[in-house]
Amino acid sequence: MNECPGRPRWGRGVSPAYFSAISETLSKPECYNPVDQARGEHLSKIRVLLADDNAQVLEYVRTFLSTDSCEVVGAVTDGQAALDAATQLQPEVVVLDLSMPVLNGIEAARRMLEVRPSTRIVFLTVEKDPDACRAALEAGACGYVLKPRLATDLIPAIELAGEGRRFVSPGCE
């Protein structure tokens, strides 16, 4: 078994040698702890672009996400503006409405993924129809969240999308 040298042993008191051993241990590459690395990555905020044709929804979602694990890097009101902003801002996750002017959400998602396949798409919509959900997922979306479930579903959907995993609000599939 490959043990990290200088690993302190638990005892009753903490001596200066303990802190020295910790410092020495953490500086050794063979003592890399992926759990600590993952925890550190999780603490960084996910860069999110919002796209919805309703300005009130955009402002509500922006405020809602800014208090959690997300950094909203932009907010736009149509599908073409979403495509342009995604190209320029390169967010990790784009939250799209299905129905938007100029370019609908599904077509905007397809084009975004053509330009930058690493972009993760989460749809935020009132459309509960399973066919719409299926079309969104077939277009490459990682998430499908119903607006009435925004408070409980959006953040988990964004976090899972950031990991390349799928989330669908109950009752959509």
C-alpha positions as CSV (number, residue, x, y, z in Angstrom):
1,M,0.0,0.0,0.0
2,N,1.3,3.4,-1.0
3,E,1.0,5.6,2.1
4,C,1.6,9.3,2.2
5,P,4.8,10.0,4.1
6,G,4.6,12.4,7.0
7,R,0.9,11.6,7.5
8,P,0.0,12.7,11.1
9,R,-1.4,10.2,13.5
10,W,-4.3,11.1,15.7
11,G,-3.3,11.8,19.3
12,R,-4.4,13.8,22.2
13,G,-2.4,17.0,21.5
14,V,-1.5,18.9,18.4
15,S,2.2,19.8,18.1
16,P,4.0,22.1,15.7
17,A,5.3,18.9,14.0
18,Y,1.7,18.1,13.1
19,F,1.3,21.3,11.1
20,S,4.7,20.7,9.5
21,A,3.6,17.2,8.5
22,I,0.4,18.4,7.0
23,S,2.2,21.0,4.9
24,E,4.7,18.4,3.7
25,T,2.0,15.9,3.0
26,L,-0.2,18.3,0.9
27,S,2.8,19.3,-1.2
28,K,3.4,15.7,-2.4
29,P,1.7,14.9,-5.7
30,E,1.3,11.3,-4.7
31,C,-0.9,12.4,-1.9
32,Y,-3.4,14.1,-4.2
33,N,-6.9,13.5,-2.9
34,P,-9.6,13.5,-5.7
35,V,-12.3,14.0,-3.1
36,D,-10.8,17.3,-2.0
37,Q,-10.3,18.3,-5.7
38,A,-13.9,17.5,-6.5
39,R,-15.0,19.5,-3.5
40,G,-13.0,22.5,-4.6
41,E,-14.5,22.3,-8.1
42,H,-18.0,22.1,-6.7
43,L,-17.4,25.3,-4.8
44,S,-16.7,27.2,-8.1
45,K,-19.8,28.8,-9.6
46,I,-21.3,27.4,-12.8
47,R,-21.4,30.1,-15.6
48,V,-25.0,30.3,-16.8
49,L,-26.6,32.2,-19.7
50,L,-30.4,32.8,-19.5
51,A,-32.7,33.1,-22.5
52,D,-36.5,33.8,-22.1
53,D,-38.8,36.2,-24.0
54,N,-40.4,37.3,-20.7
55,A,-38.3,40.0,-19.0
56,Q,-39.9,39.3,-15.6
57,V,-39.0,35.6,-15.8
58,L,-35.5,36.5,-16.8
59,E,-35.1,38.9,-13.8
60,Y,-36.7,36.4,-11.4
61,V,-34.4,33.5,-12.6
62,R,-31.3,35.8,-12.5
63,T,-32.1,36.8,-8.9
64,F,-32.9,33.2,-7.9
65,L,-29.7,31.8,-9.4
66,S,-27.4,34.5,-8.1
67,T,-27.8,33.4,-4.5
68,D,-26.6,29.9,-5.2
69,S,-24.0,27.9,-7.1
70,C,-24.4,29.8,-10.4
71,E,-23.0,33.0,-11.9
72,V,-25.4,34.5,-14.5
73,V,-23.1,35.8,-17.3
74,G,-25.9,37.1,-19.5
75,A,-29.6,37.2,-20.1
76,V,-31.3,37.6,-23.5
77,T,-34.9,37.6,-24.9
78,D,-34.7,35.7,-28.1
79,G,-33.2,32.6,-29.6
80,Q,-30.8,34.3,-32.0
81,A,-29.5,36.6,-29.2
82,A,-29.0,33.4,-27.1
83,L,-26.9,31.8,-29.9
84,D,-24.8,35.0,-30.3
85,A,-24.4,35.4,-26.5
86,A,-23.4,31.7,-26.0
87,T,-20.8,32.1,-28.7
88,Q,-19.3,35.2,-27.2
89,L,-19.7,34.4,-23.4
90,Q,-19.1,30.7,-23.6
91,P,-21.2,29.7,-20.6
92,E,-21.0,26.2,-19.2
93,V,-24.9,26.0,-19.1
94,V,-27.5,27.8,-21.1
95,V,-31.0,27.9,-19.7
96,L,-33.5,28.3,-22.6
97,D,-37.2,28.7,-23.0
98,L,-38.8,26.6,-25.7
99,S,-40.9,29.4,-27.2
100,M,-38.9,32.5,-28.1
101,P,-39.0,34.9,-31.0
102,V,-36.6,35.0,-34.0
103,L,-35.3,31.4,-33.2
104,N,-37.1,28.9,-31.0
105,G,-35.3,27.3,-28.1
106,I,-34.8,23.9,-29.8
107,E,-33.3,25.3,-32.9
108,A,-31.1,27.7,-30.8
109,A,-29.9,24.6,-28.8
110,R,-29.1,22.6,-31.9
111,R,-27.0,25.5,-33.4
112,M,-25.2,26.2,-30.1
113,L,-24.2,22.5,-29.8
114,E,-23.0,22.6,-33.4
115,V,-20.7,25.5,-32.6
116,R,-19.6,24.4,-29.2
117,P,-20.5,20.8,-28.3
118,S,-19.4,21.2,-24.6
119,T,-22.2,23.6,-23.9
120,R,-24.9,22.1,-21.7
121,I,-28.5,23.1,-22.3
122,V,-31.3,23.1,-19.8
123,F,-34.8,24.1,-21.0
124,L,-37.0,26.1,-18.6
125,T,-40.6,26.1,-19.9
126,V,-44.3,25.8,-19.2
127,E,-44.6,23.1,-21.8
128,K,-45.5,19.9,-20.1
129,D,-46.1,17.9,-23.2
130,P,-43.9,14.7,-23.3
131,D,-43.3,15.2,-27.1
132,A,-41.8,18.7,-26.4
133,C,-39.7,17.2,-23.7
134,R,-38.5,14.4,-26.0
135,A,-37.7,16.9,-28.8
136,A,-35.7,19.0,-26.4
137,L,-33.7,16.1,-25.2
138,E,-33.2,14.8,-28.7
139,A,-31.8,18.2,-29.7
140,G,-29.1,17.7,-27.1
141,A,-30.5,19.2,-23.9
142,C,-29.3,17.8,-20.5
143,G,-32.3,19.2,-18.6
144,Y,-36.0,20.0,-18.9
145,V,-37.5,22.0,-16.1
146,L,-41.1,23.1,-15.8
147,K,-41.4,26.8,-14.7
148,P,-43.9,25.9,-11.9
149,R,-41.1,23.7,-10.5
150,L,-38.3,26.2,-10.9
151,A,-37.7,26.7,-7.2
152,T,-37.1,22.9,-6.6
153,D,-35.7,21.7,-10.0
154,L,-33.7,24.4,-11.7
155,I,-30.5,24.4,-9.6
156,P,-30.2,20.6,-9.5
157,A,-30.8,20.5,-13.3
158,I,-28.1,23.1,-13.8
159,E,-25.6,21.3,-11.5
160,L,-26.3,17.9,-13.2
161,A,-26.0,19.4,-16.6
162,G,-22.7,20.9,-15.6
163,E,-21.6,17.3,-14.9
164,G,-23.0,16.1,-18.2
165,R,-25.9,14.3,-16.5
166,R,-29.6,14.6,-17.3
167,F,-32.5,16.0,-15.2
168,V,-36.2,16.1,-16.2
169,S,-38.9,17.6,-14.0
170,P,-41.4,14.9,-12.9
171,G,-44.4,14.5,-15.2
172,C,-42.6,15.4,-18.4
173,E,-41.2,12.1,-19.8
